[in-house]
Each structure stands twice: as C-alpha cells, then as structure tokens.
Amino acid sequence: MDGQVTLEVQDGVAVLTLDRPAKHNAITNAMAGQLAVHARSIDADGAVRAVLLRGAGPRAFCAGMDLNAIEAFPTAWDFRHRPDYPGAVRSIRKPVVAAVKGWALGGGFELALASDIRIAGRSARIGFPEVTRGWVGGGGASQLLPRLAGLGVAMRLLLTGEQIDAEEALRLRLVEQVVEDAVLEETAMELCRSLAALPPVAVQAVKAAVRQSLEAPLSAGLAYENEMNVLCLAALREGAR
C-alpha cells in the first residue's frame, strides 16, 4: 500500500499516524478517506479522550496533498468533492494535539491548524507553497491563519509561499511550544495523557465553547458558553465526568 493512516489507542489516547515517510507523508486520496473514517471512530469510542496526530519517519509531519492525487480527478468540479482531510481532523470533538517535525507544508500544516494544540520539533519547516503553483489552499489556511496569527502574518505566509522555522512559528503564535525533536512525541503524548485524565464532558465542552468563539458574535458565544456550563453540571450530577 502506498501510504496509510494508522490508528492506535493507548492510555485513553488515540494516536493517528500519517504513514508514508518515503513521500514526506504526503496525503493520497486513500489516506484522506482513512483519516475521515478514523475521525468518526475516535468520536464514537468512549475509551478515547484525546488524540495525538503525528507523521511517520524523521523528515516530515506532512508535505500536504500528493500532487499526483489531484490528477486522479478528471475535472476541477470533481476535485471540488475530494475528501476533506483537514476537515476530518476539525470534526473531532475530543482535543487533538499535533506533533510537528520536519516538513509541514500546505495541507500538511492545515492538518496542524485543524488540531487544537501544536507542539513543534526544532526541525519543523512550515509554509504554504500553493500560491507558487498557481492556486490557493483548500484546507482552511486562509480562514484559520488570520484568526490565529493576525491578518498581516496570514497575508505574508500565504502570498509569498515562504517557509519559516519552528522558532519563528512560535513567535507568530502558529505553534504553542517548541522542543527538541528527540522529545517531541514524548512531550505531545504526555500532554495527551494529561488531557485524557480530565473529565471528558468538561474537556469536550471547553473545546466546543472555544471553537464557537471563532464563529459567533460575543453575545451568542457567551450564551453558548453558559449552555456548556449547564451541560457539565448536569453530567456531574448524573455521575458522568
């Protein structure tokens, strides 16, 4: 098989691995479909309380969509209905931590943007090269980067296609932490285990409320937060945590 996305559950953490190291974990159409299936499985599995997203091998988190996969669509209209792999990650209700090392380009870093927390190894190289190839990314960068790092940063990265290193990504608030590559996955897994140990209803309610803040006006967001507060209280009173 030319690449796959594997799922392993350990200590309440679902480890999603983009497993195509010879091609910098570039996503094929089959891998995009597998990621969507795994995302639904994770949400349905009560034993899973947090998710670690990683890339196999030492050289890359993910180099984005395999350009050859685009050729599998006979027309641009057909391409419009391709599997949305960053959307699959965004759909997960449980907290997702991305462990980013090496190349994280285009749709590859859009996978990280779809996650909730990003930890980068010092080898991380982040960029959005789509404009240099004549198109715009379709996995959320133009919408999420301005919200995360501001309009100017988004314009700079998306209009130039330039790559930045892990330290600059931290300065620009694209990642939350930078560690040595040797301890990257251990650090990310430790965070996932700490999230998995917390009350799951509360954790998922926090994620839902914060995500809502990106879309709703303040009054609606405050009302939504209150509903999440009541939901958590109801869960506690019923003995669910």
Secondary structure, 3 states (H helix, E strand, C coil): CCCEEEEEEECCEEEEEEECHHHCCCECHHHHHHHHHHHHHHHHCCCCCEEEEEECCCCEEECCECHHHHCCCCCHHHHHCCCCHHHHHHCCCCCEEEEECEEEECHHHHHHHHCCEEEEECCCEEECCHHHHCCCCCCCHHHHHHHHHCHHHHHHHHHHCCEEEHHHHHHCCCCCEEECHHHHHHHHHHHHHHHHCCCHHHHHHHHHHHHHHCCCCHHHHHHHHHHHHHHHHHHHHCCCC
